[in-house]
Amino acid sequence: MDIISERRVASVFYGLQILLLAGTAALVFKLYTVRRRTLELRRQGLAMPPLNPVFGHLFVLASVMSKLPKDAHQHYLPDQLRRTYPDMGPIFYIDAWPIISLTLVVASPSTLAQITTDHTLPKFPAIRDFLFPLTNGKDIVSMDGQEWKFWRNIFNPGFSAKHLMTVVPDIVHETTVFCEVLQEHAKKRKRFPMKTLTDNLAMDVIGKVVL
């Protein structure tokens, strides 16, 4: 029995080694593929921060993050990168794999209009992956193509200028309440979190407009 047990343990250990080697090989190959693509984009003259052939832009992002408050949201990163490297312009790539896929940052209004209005482009996969457990892909944020157009047309009346003008008084009322709350906090002359207050404002306005 001892011999059989030792053989089983050895087999399990050997199998784990094989899995570890296979996983490492797959990770290295994926890393090579991603970085090679980014290097090719740089060779084509496309804008991006200084690139490390192995670590991509991870060091650059870490450097920028170190200058921000510890609780700063990651959405600050693209703008801080643009300020740190102004020569890149308003459109540039970020390669932070494996944290996130190769990303094109767009801060140009005219280009954003082309992406969001003039052309129906596929949605960012990360958005679909994030919402899928909640919506099973049946949400207007991550839908694409004809399915998105169908549901967007249904919602269009709710976003028309004529309809929005009818709810302006409600929006103004909720915003006035929000300002009063801010003034009360300001009188205390103490730091306070804005997120809860702005979340409440958003829910109050949405509730008024939708309901």
Residue pairs with C-beta under 8 A, 6 or more apart in sequence:
27 98
30 97
30 98
31 54
31 97
31 98
34 56
34 95
34 97
34 102
35 53
35 54
35 56
35 95
35 97
37 102
38 48
38 51
38 56
38 93
38 95
38 102
39 51
39 53
41 48
41 93
42 48
42 51
46 92
46 93
47 88
47 89
47 91
47 92
47 93
48 57
48 88
48 92
48 93
48 94
48 95
49 57
49 60
49 81
49 84
49 85
49 88
49 92
49 94
50 57
50 60
50 85
51 57
51 95
52 58
52 59
56 95
56 96
56 97
57 94
57 95
57 96
58 96
58 99
60 81
61 77
61 81
61 94
61 96
64 77
64 80
64 81
64 84
65 72
65 77
67 80
68 76
68 80
77 94
78 94
78 105
78 107
79 107
81 88
81 92
81 94
81 105
82 88
82 90
82 92
82 105
82 107
85 92
89 108
90 106
90 107
90 108
90 111
91 104
91 105
91 106
91 107
91 108
91 111
92 104
92 105
93 102
93 103
93 104
93 105
94 100
94 102
94 103
94 105
95 102
95 103
96 103
100 126
101 125
101 126
106 112
106 115
115 121
120 144
120 145
120 148
120 149
122 144
123 141
123 142
123 143
123 144
127 141
127 142
128 137
128 142
131 137
131 139
131 141
131 142
132 142
135 142
137 143
140 148
140 151
140 152
140 155
143 151
157 163
158 209
158 210
167 208
167 209
170 205
170 208
170 209
171 205
171 208
171 209
173 208
174 201
174 204
174 205
174 208
175 201
175 205
177 204
178 197
178 200
178 201
178 204
181 197
182 197
185 192
185 197
